[in-house]
Amino acid sequence: MNDFANKGTPPSLQHAMDKAGGAANLLWKPDAPSWAVPVVKPEFTGWAAEQAAWGQGVALSDLSHHMNDLFIKGPDALKLLSDYSANSYANFEIGQAKQYIPVNANGDIITDGILMRDGAEAFTLSGVPSSQNWVRWHGEQNGYDVAFDADPDSGFRGGRDPVLFRYQIQGPRALDLVAAVFGGPLPQTKFFHSVPVTLAGRAFRALRHGMAGQAGYEFIGPWEHAGYVKDAFLKAGIAFDLIQVGGLAYSTNGIESGWIPTPTPGIYSDPDLHAYRTSLKVFSFEGQKPLYGTFRSDNIEDYYVSPWELGYGRSIKFDHDFYGRDALQAAETTVNRTRVTLELDKEQALAEIGPEDAFFLSYGRYSIEINGKIVGMTFYTGRIAPTDRVMALSLIDKAFAEPGTKVDFVWGSHPGLSAPANAEHDYSRISATVWPSPYSSFARTQYRQNG
């Protein structure tokens, strides 16, 4: 076990890694529980019905409580963000958002985030805190003229309200509901662009966005307006059979849309990042985000991933210099894996994982094999009720990524340090079929084109 609480809390992530004998040992937590959305109820009408709503009707998801926000302001804010990400900032408009892509010196991702431009010198970086910690540390260490203000997720706010509300409306009937609430359609807006809107004098923004391959908006504004805005959608939504999405269903939506939410940050092995790791506490995302499953390695770099593997190539631009640029550019032609969706055999999954009416979600790293050889690993596995299958968002060697390829999903739990990395412990193998990612053909071919 990596229970440091009874031995005196170490002051830093680096100290904890040293005590554990490396990052892989520190982070390996067999059978760790899946992450849970704070504050939001687990279910409203049932997780299966809620999963169906965003693909078949219209759904409201409350995103106000599970994301960290870092507010970045100052004359050097844009330069800092540009220096530490692979994104282009040419023509980055106020009200526009980007999927922020910071990488380490070897071109591996730190973790992504959603970056919104709020003003000429003001930005909000949202998501899990790894990318925020990375940007803030480099900004503070290297003398950038910027100020930072962090708002953690509601699990760490100590009962305080969030700074911002975020309500996502998505599904085939989303645009009709939005038009009903605002008295007409909103102005035509490109994907990941926003427009200012008002309801009864309350001003906020409508970001063209949706997480499960369906059209929709994310409404973002000051928390003081949260109750009024939510009530407006709930009341108008009665006529559209609006379904609120609970924390269980929401936590599965990236499986279909192809977003891997929490890749292992590429910060643990570079000697040049010793000071950075020392600045982080062990009781941080970087120190506590668990690894578990059947893909066990003593080398933490085996869990690092490239933005190219994650499918972020469309957002990567080499029109500027940035940290890790040369390595990332070289990796474009050398990465061997690509993102796919595995569809597990229904009957075998029922026998090994559990009944079809039982919610299932795992962020475990499970090995993918062909004829006993490891050819990939999973990142995000769950039961998706509308497909009547357990599905796994995965990275796999390109040679085996052809849709329809048959593979084995290796189910089980490696105990960690007490056994060799290649030891098997009551593992079972579930037949699976490789399909594209995103799994939804709408998300693959139409969603972003629709603007």
C-alpha positions as CSV (number, residue, x, y, z in Angstrom):
1,M,0.0,0.0,0.0
2,N,1.0,3.6,-0.5
3,D,-0.5,4.9,2.7
4,F,1.7,7.7,3.8
5,A,-0.9,9.3,6.1
6,N,0.1,7.1,9.0
7,K,3.8,7.7,8.5
8,G,3.8,11.4,8.3
9,T,2.7,13.2,5.1
10,P,5.6,13.8,2.8
11,P,6.0,17.4,1.7
12,S,6.1,16.7,-2.0
13,L,5.3,14.3,-4.9
14,Q,9.1,13.8,-5.4
15,H,9.5,12.7,-1.8
16,A,6.6,10.3,-2.1
17,M,8.0,8.8,-5.3
18,D,11.4,8.3,-3.6
19,K,9.8,6.6,-0.6
20,A,7.7,4.3,-2.9
21,G,10.6,3.3,-5.2
22,G,9.2,5.2,-8.2
23,A,6.1,6.7,-9.6
24,A,4.6,3.4,-10.9
25,N,4.7,2.0,-7.4
26,L,3.3,5.2,-5.8
27,L,0.4,5.4,-8.2
28,W,-0.5,1.7,-8.5
29,K,-3.6,1.2,-6.4
30,P,-5.3,-2.2,-7.2
31,D,-9.1,-2.1,-7.5
32,A,-9.2,1.7,-7.0
33,P,-12.8,3.1,-7.1
34,S,-13.8,5.1,-10.1
35,W,-13.8,8.8,-9.9
36,A,-17.2,10.3,-8.8
37,V,-18.6,13.7,-9.8
38,P,-18.9,15.8,-6.7
39,V,-22.2,17.4,-5.6
40,V,-24.3,16.3,-8.6
41,K,-26.6,13.4,-7.8
42,P,-25.4,10.1,-9.2
43,E,-28.8,9.5,-11.0
44,F,-32.0,11.4,-11.7
45,T,-34.0,9.1,-13.9
46,G,-31.5,6.2,-14.0
47,W,-28.0,6.0,-15.6
48,A,-29.2,4.0,-18.6
49,A,-32.0,6.5,-19.5
50,E,-29.6,9.4,-19.0
51,Q,-27.0,7.8,-21.3
52,A,-29.7,7.5,-24.0
53,A,-30.9,11.0,-23.6
54,W,-27.9,12.8,-25.1
55,G,-28.1,10.6,-28.2
56,Q,-31.8,10.3,-28.6
57,G,-33.5,13.3,-27.1
58,V,-32.1,16.2,-25.0
59,A,-30.0,16.2,-21.9
60,L,-28.9,18.7,-19.3
61,S,-25.5,18.1,-17.6
62,D,-24.3,20.2,-14.7
63,L,-20.6,20.7,-15.2
64,S,-20.2,23.3,-12.4
65,H,-18.7,21.1,-9.8
66,H,-16.2,18.6,-11.2
67,M,-13.7,20.9,-13.0
68,N,-10.8,23.0,-11.7
69,D,-10.5,26.5,-13.1
70,L,-7.4,28.5,-13.4
71,F,-7.9,32.2,-14.2
72,I,-4.9,33.6,-16.0
73,K,-4.5,37.4,-16.5
74,G,-1.8,39.8,-17.4
75,P,0.3,41.3,-20.3
76,D,2.2,38.0,-20.7
77,A,-0.7,35.6,-20.4
78,L,-0.9,34.8,-24.1
79,K,2.8,34.4,-24.4
80,L,2.9,32.0,-21.4
81,L,0.1,29.9,-22.9
82,S,1.8,29.9,-26.3
83,D,5.2,29.0,-24.9
84,Y,3.8,25.9,-23.1
85,S,1.4,24.4,-25.5
86,A,1.3,23.0,-29.0
87,N,-1.7,25.2,-30.0
88,S,-1.7,28.0,-32.4
89,Y,-2.9,31.4,-31.1
90,A,-3.2,33.1,-34.4
91,N,-6.7,34.5,-34.7
92,F,-7.6,33.4,-31.2
93,E,-10.8,35.4,-30.6
94,I,-12.4,36.5,-27.3
95,G,-15.0,34.0,-26.5
96,Q,-13.3,31.2,-28.4
97,A,-12.1,28.0,-26.7
98,K,-9.3,25.5,-27.5
99,Q,-8.3,22.1,-26.3
100,Y,-5.1,23.1,-24.6
101,I,-2.2,20.7,-25.3
102,P,0.9,21.1,-23.1
103,V,3.7,18.5,-23.5
104,N,6.9,17.6,-21.8
105,A,10.4,17.8,-23.3
106,N,9.8,14.4,-25.0
107,G,6.5,15.5,-26.5
108,D,4.3,13.5,-24.2
109,I,1.1,15.1,-22.9
110,I,0.9,16.6,-19.5
111,T,-3.0,16.4,-19.7
112,D,-5.2,18.5,-21.8
113,G,-7.7,21.2,-20.7
114,I,-10.2,23.6,-22.1
115,L,-8.8,27.1,-22.6
116,M,-11.3,30.0,-23.1
117,R,-10.2,33.5,-24.0
118,D,-12.2,35.9,-21.8
119,G,-10.5,39.1,-22.8
120,A,-7.4,40.6,-24.5
121,E,-5.2,39.5,-21.5
122,A,-7.6,37.2,-19.7
123,F,-8.0,33.4,-20.0
124,T,-9.7,30.5,-18.2
125,L,-8.0,27.1,-18.2
126,S,-10.5,24.4,-17.1
127,G,-10.3,20.6,-16.4
128,V,-8.2,18.4,-14.3
129,P,-5.5,20.4,-12.6
130,S,-2.3,18.9,-14.1
131,S,-2.2,21.3,-17.1
132,Q,-3.0,24.2,-14.8
133,N,-0.3,23.3,-12.3
134,W,2.2,23.0,-15.2
135,V,1.4,26.4,-16.7
136,R,1.3,28.1,-13.3
137,W,4.6,26.8,-12.2
138,H,6.4,27.8,-15.4
139,G,4.7,31.2,-15.3
140,E,5.8,31.8,-11.7
141,Q,9.3,30.4,-12.1
142,N,10.2,32.2,-15.3
143,G,9.1,35.7,-14.6
144,Y,6.0,36.1,-16.8
145,D,3.9,39.1,-16.0
146,V,0.8,37.2,-15.2
147,A,-1.5,36.7,-12.2
148,F,-3.2,33.4,-11.3
149,D,-6.4,32.7,-9.4
150,A,-7.4,29.1,-8.9
151,D,-10.9,27.7,-8.2
152,P,-10.7,24.0,-7.4
153,D,-13.5,21.5,-8.0
154,S,-16.3,21.3,-5.4
155,G,-14.7,18.4,-3.7
156,F,-12.0,20.8,-2.5
157,R,-13.9,24.1,-2.2
158,G,-14.7,23.7,1.5
159,G,-18.4,24.3,0.9
160,R,-17.9,27.4,-1.2
161,D,-19.9,28.0,-4.4
162,P,-18.1,27.7,-7.7
163,V,-17.0,30.9,-9.4
164,L,-18.8,29.8,-12.6
165,F,-21.8,27.7,-13.5
166,R,-21.6,25.4,-16.5
167,Y,-24.7,23.8,-18.0
168,Q,-24.4,21.6,-21.1
169,I,-27.5,21.1,-23.3
170,Q,-27.0,18.4,-25.9
171,G,-28.8,15.9,-28.0
172,P,-30.8,15.8,-31.2
173,R,-33.4,18.2,-29.7
174,A,-30.9,20.5,-28.0
175,L,-31.1,23.3,-30.5
176,D,-34.9,23.3,-30.3
177,L,-34.8,23.6,-26.5
178,V,-32.3,26.4,-26.7
179,A,-34.5,28.3,-29.1
180,A,-37.4,27.8,-26.8
181,V,-35.5,29.2,-23.8
182,F,-34.1,32.2,-25.6
183,G,-37.2,33.0,-27.8
184,G,-35.4,32.0,-31.0
185,P,-32.3,30.3,-32.3
186,L,-28.9,31.7,-31.1
187,P,-26.6,33.3,-33.7
188,Q,-24.8,30.8,-35.9
189,T,-21.6,29.9,-34.1
190,K,-18.6,27.8,-35.0
191,F,-17.6,24.8,-32.9
192,F,-15.7,25.9,-29.8
193,H,-16.8,29.5,-30.3
194,S,-19.2,31.3,-28.1
195,V,-21.6,34.2,-28.2
196,P,-22.8,36.4,-25.4
197,V,-26.4,35.8,-24.3
198,T,-28.9,37.1,-21.8
199,L,-31.9,35.8,-19.9
200,A,-34.0,38.4,-18.0
201,G,-31.0,40.7,-17.9
202,R,-28.6,38.0,-16.7
203,A,-25.5,37.9,-19.0
204,F,-23.4,34.8,-19.7
205,R,-22.0,32.9,-22.7
206,A,-23.1,30.1,-25.0
207,L,-20.2,27.9,-26.1
208,R,-20.9,25.7,-29.1
209,H,-19.9,22.3,-27.7
210,G,-21.1,18.9,-26.8
211,M,-19.3,15.9,-25.3
212,A,-20.9,12.8,-26.7
213,G,-21.0,13.4,-30.5
214,Q,-24.2,15.4,-30.5
215,A,-24.8,19.1,-31.2
216,G,-25.3,21.4,-28.2
217,Y,-24.1,24.3,-26.1
218,E,-22.3,24.8,-22.9
219,F,-23.6,27.8,-21.0
220,I,-21.1,29.5,-18.8
221,G,-21.5,32.4,-16.5
222,P,-21.3,33.9,-12.9
223,W,-22.5,31.5,-10.2
224,E,-25.0,34.1,-9.0
225,H,-27.1,33.4,-12.1
226,A,-26.8,29.6,-11.9
227,G,-30.2,28.9,-10.3
228,Y,-32.1,31.1,-12.6
229,V,-30.5,29.7,-15.8
230,K,-30.9,26.1,-14.7
231,D,-34.6,26.6,-13.8
232,A,-35.2,28.2,-17.2
233,F,-34.0,25.2,-19.0
234,L,-35.8,22.7,-16.7
235,K,-39.1,24.5,-17.1
236,A,-38.8,24.9,-20.9
237,G,-37.5,21.3,-21.1
238,I,-40.7,19.8,-19.9
239,A,-42.1,20.1,-23.4
240,F,-39.0,18.4,-24.8
241,D,-38.8,15.5,-22.3
242,L,-35.5,17.0,-21.0
243,I,-33.5,14.6,-18.9
244,Q,-31.0,15.7,-16.3
245,V,-27.8,13.7,-16.4
246,G,-26.4,12.4,-13.1
247,G,-22.8,11.9,-12.2
248,L,-22.8,8.2,-13.2
249,A,-24.0,8.6,-16.7
250,Y,-22.0,11.8,-17.3
251,S,-18.7,10.1,-16.3
252,T,-19.1,7.7,-19.3
253,N,-19.8,10.1,-22.1
254,G,-16.2,10.4,-23.4
255,I,-16.1,6.7,-24.2
256,E,-18.4,7.2,-27.2
257,S,-17.0,10.6,-28.2
258,G,-13.4,9.4,-28.1
259,W,-12.0,11.7,-25.4
260,I,-9.5,10.1,-23.0
261,P,-10.0,12.3,-19.9
262,T,-7.0,11.6,-17.6
263,P,-3.9,10.3,-19.3
264,T,-0.9,9.8,-17.0
265,P,0.9,13.2,-16.9
266,G,4.4,13.0,-18.4
267,I,6.1,14.6,-15.4
268,Y,7.5,11.7,-13.3
269,S,10.8,10.7,-15.0
270,D,12.6,13.7,-16.4
271,P,15.5,14.7,-14.0
272,D,15.0,18.3,-15.2
273,L,11.5,18.3,-13.6
274,H,12.8,17.4,-10.1
275,A,12.0,20.9,-8.9
276,Y,8.6,20.8,-10.4
277,R,7.8,17.5,-8.7
278,T,9.1,18.9,-5.5
279,S,6.6,21.8,-5.8
280,L,3.7,19.4,-6.0
281,K,2.2,17.8,-2.9
282,V,1.6,14.0,-2.9
283,F,-2.0,14.7,-2.1
284,S,-2.5,16.2,-5.5
285,F,-3.9,14.9,-8.8
286,E,-0.4,14.0,-9.9
287,G,0.2,12.1,-6.7
288,Q,-3.2,10.4,-6.3
289,K,-4.6,9.6,-9.7
290,P,-4.4,5.8,-9.5
291,L,-3.1,3.2,-12.0
292,Y,-4.6,-0.2,-11.9
293,G,-5.7,-3.1,-14.1
294,T,-3.7,-5.8,-16.0
295,F,-1.2,-3.6,-17.9
296,R,1.4,-3.3,-15.2
297,S,4.9,-1.9,-15.8
298,D,7.6,-0.7,-13.4
299,N,8.5,2.0,-15.9
300,I,6.1,5.0,-15.6
301,E,7.0,6.1,-19.1
302,D,5.1,3.1,-20.4
303,Y,1.9,4.9,-19.3
304,Y,2.8,8.2,-21.0
305,V,0.9,9.1,-24.2
306,S,1.5,11.4,-27.2
307,P,-1.1,13.9,-28.3
308,W,-0.7,12.3,-31.7
309,E,-2.0,9.0,-30.3
310,L,-4.9,10.8,-28.6
311,G,-6.1,12.2,-31.9
312,Y,-5.2,15.8,-31.2
313,G,-3.3,16.3,-34.5
314,R,-5.8,18.8,-35.8
315,S,-5.1,21.1,-32.8
316,I,-1.3,20.9,-33.0
317,K,0.5,23.7,-34.9
318,F,4.2,24.3,-35.3
319,D,3.8,28.0,-36.1
320,H,5.6,29.0,-32.9
321,D,8.2,27.8,-30.5
322,F,7.1,26.0,-27.4
323,Y,8.3,23.6,-24.7
324,G,8.7,20.1,-26.2
325,R,8.2,21.3,-29.8
326,D,11.0,19.4,-31.5
327,A,10.2,16.1,-29.8
328,L,6.5,16.5,-30.6
329,Q,7.2,17.3,-34.2
330,A,9.5,14.2,-34.6
331,A,6.9,12.0,-32.9
332,E,4.3,12.7,-35.6
333,T,5.8,10.1,-37.9
334,T,7.1,7.7,-35.2
335,V,4.2,7.0,-32.9
336,N,3.0,3.4,-33.2
337,R,-0.4,3.6,-31.5
338,T,-3.7,5.1,-32.4
339,R,-7.0,5.6,-30.6
340,V,-9.8,3.0,-31.0
341,T,-12.9,1.8,-29.3
342,L,-13.2,-1.8,-28.2
343,E,-16.6,-3.5,-28.2
344,L,-16.5,-6.4,-25.7
345,D,-18.3,-9.6,-26.4
346,K,-21.7,-9.2,-24.7
347,E,-22.0,-12.7,-23.2
348,Q,-18.4,-12.8,-22.0
349,A,-18.7,-9.3,-20.5
350,L,-21.8,-10.3,-18.7
351,A,-20.1,-13.3,-17.2
352,E,-16.9,-11.5,-16.1
353,I,-17.9,-7.9,-15.4
354,G,-21.5,-8.2,-14.3
355,P,-25.2,-7.9,-15.4
356,E,-26.3,-5.5,-18.0
357,D,-28.5,-3.5,-15.6
358,A,-25.5,-2.8,-13.4
359,F,-23.6,0.4,-13.9
360,F,-19.9,-0.2,-14.7
361,L,-17.1,2.3,-15.3
362,S,-13.3,1.8,-14.9
363,Y,-10.3,3.9,-15.7
364,G,-8.1,0.9,-15.4
365,R,-5.2,0.2,-17.7
366,Y,-6.2,-3.3,-19.1
367,S,-3.9,-5.1,-21.6
368,I,-5.1,-5.7,-25.1
369,E,-3.7,-8.9,-26.6
370,I,-3.6,-10.8,-29.9
371,N,-2.3,-14.4,-29.6
372,G,-0.9,-13.6,-26.1
373,K,1.1,-10.6,-27.3
374,I,0.3,-7.1,-25.8
375,V,-0.7,-4.8,-28.6
376,G,-2.4,-2.0,-26.6
377,M,-4.0,-0.8,-23.4
378,T,-7.4,0.6,-22.3
379,F,-8.0,3.9,-20.6
380,Y,-11.7,4.3,-20.2
381,T,-14.1,1.3,-20.0
382,G,-17.8,1.3,-19.3
383,R,-21.2,-0.1,-20.0
384,I,-23.0,2.0,-22.6
385,A,-26.7,1.2,-22.4
386,P,-27.8,2.4,-25.8
387,T,-25.3,0.1,-27.5
388,D,-26.1,-2.8,-25.1
389,R,-22.3,-3.4,-24.8
390,V,-19.3,-2.7,-22.5
391,M,-16.9,-0.6,-24.5
392,A,-13.3,0.5,-23.9
393,L,-11.6,3.6,-25.2
394,S,-8.1,2.4,-25.9
395,L,-4.7,2.9,-27.6
396,I,-3.6,0.1,-29.9
397,D,-0.7,-0.6,-32.3
398,K,-1.6,0.8,-35.7
399,A,-1.1,-2.6,-37.3
400,F,-4.1,-3.9,-35.4
401,A,-6.4,-0.9,-35.6
402,E,-8.4,-1.9,-38.6
403,P,-12.1,-1.9,-37.8
404,G,-13.3,-5.5,-37.2
405,T,-10.0,-6.8,-35.8
406,K,-10.5,-9.4,-33.1
407,V,-8.5,-8.9,-29.9
408,D,-8.5,-10.0,-26.2
409,F,-9.4,-7.6,-23.4
410,V,-7.4,-8.9,-20.4
411,W,-9.6,-8.5,-17.3
412,G,-8.3,-8.6,-13.8
413,S,-6.2,-6.7,-11.2
414,H,-2.4,-6.8,-10.8
415,P,-1.5,-6.5,-7.1
416,G,1.4,-4.1,-7.8
417,L,4.7,-4.1,-6.0
418,S,4.2,-7.5,-4.4
419,A,4.4,-9.4,-7.7
420,P,6.5,-9.2,-11.0
421,A,5.1,-6.9,-13.6
422,N,4.4,-9.8,-16.0
423,A,2.7,-12.0,-13.4
424,E,-0.9,-13.0,-14.0
425,H,-3.4,-13.1,-11.1
426,D,-6.6,-14.8,-12.0
427,Y,-6.9,-12.8,-15.2
428,S,-9.6,-13.6,-17.7
429,R,-9.7,-12.8,-21.4
430,I,-12.8,-11.3,-23.0
431,S,-13.1,-11.3,-26.8
432,A,-13.4,-7.8,-28.2
433,T,-13.8,-6.1,-31.6
434,V,-11.9,-3.0,-32.7
435,W,-14.0,-0.1,-33.9
436,P,-13.1,3.5,-34.7
437,S,-12.9,6.3,-32.1
438,P,-15.1,8.3,-31.8
439,Y,-17.5,5.3,-31.9
440,S,-20.3,7.5,-33.0
441,S,-20.2,8.0,-36.8
442,F,-22.0,11.4,-36.3
443,A,-19.1,12.6,-34.1
444,R,-16.5,11.3,-36.6
445,T,-18.0,12.8,-39.7
446,Q,-20.5,15.6,-39.0
447,Y,-20.4,17.2,-35.6
448,R,-17.5,19.6,-36.0
449,Q,-18.4,20.3,-39.6
450,N,-21.8,21.6,-38.5
451,G,-20.3,24.5,-36.6
